[in-house]
Amino acid sequence: MAILLIEDDPLVRRGLQLALRRHGHDVRTAETGEDGLRELQASLPDLVVLDLMLPGIDGYEVCRRVRSIGEIPVIMLTARGDEFDVVGGLEAGADDYVIKPAQPAVLDARIRAVLRRSPGPPDGVRLHRDLRIDTVALTVSRQGEPVTLTPTELRLLLTLSRTPERVFSRQQLLEEVWEHDYLGDSRLVDNCVQRLRAKIETNPAAPEYVQTVRGFGYRFGPL
């Protein structure tokens, strides 16, 4: 897998680059957000591993710009597990995050999990009022207009829409979409739901499709 690692600490950058190469990844590196964006434009990677605290353009802004370029998955590295840092990274569009110091085996597992977030076996086209989900072409459109989703957002939508009105707990969604098999962080789910709603709902504050079942989790609205 082609990985772009954007990390300003030279020791951390070199250590992760060598470790990820031993896990079979082709790793390019950049030490600033500006350099990382230039690398991204030169050759699109399969995934970006992005440090949150960077000189110049910080990780939040880099993540937003990556999202404007395309659907490249992003794993955020943060030295702290503070609510502000984590939520800020997820709201900027990160697919997952790892708290530093990052263990190479854990980071490799997260990378592979994110890259596996393609849908399961194709089962045709799903029509839900003005939403069209093509599980073969992996495209989504609303009122005939294409909707651009990240791989994680797409997998979340496919998981929920596969069985309308079934309630999924946050833990079930973490296991199915993020492939986290531990009692994970529900913020990953909640932030991804918010981003998905912003793209497919007429009124994200009163969603028709991705509905909250208070005290339980989420469901896809009835056909």
Disulfide bonds with the S-S distance in Angstrom:
none
